[in-house]
């Protein structure tokens, strides 16, 4: 019974994650993702050095690069430990990105 409940939770969690990823992709492609330059100032919310653009925010910013590295390292270590709970979140991230 517990296995069925966990499976249902995982399916709904993945479906919600895919929908959120779809919404972010849609906003990026249609140039309606609200960035700092639209709201407050033109500088990046994280590094305050460059203009905040989608490309800078997701790939060029030194702060977000470090965040991506930490996320990747976390999931690599979860796979190395072969922890089922951490493996679930790794698989979830793989389906989203």
Residue pairs with C-beta under 8 A, 6 or more apart in sequence:
10 88
10 92
13 92
14 92
14 95
17 92
17 95
17 96
18 95
18 96
20 96
21 96
21 97
24 33
27 33
28 54
33 54
35 52
35 53
35 54
35 57
36 42
36 43
36 44
36 45
36 52
37 43
37 51
37 52
37 53
42 51
42 52
43 49
43 50
43 51
43 52
44 50
44 51
44 52
44 56
44 57
44 61
44 63
45 52
45 57
46 57
46 61
46 63
46 64
47 61
47 62
47 63
50 56
50 60
50 61
57 64
58 64
59 65
71 93
75 86
75 89
75 90
75 93
78 86
78 87
78 89
78 90
79 86
79 87
79 90
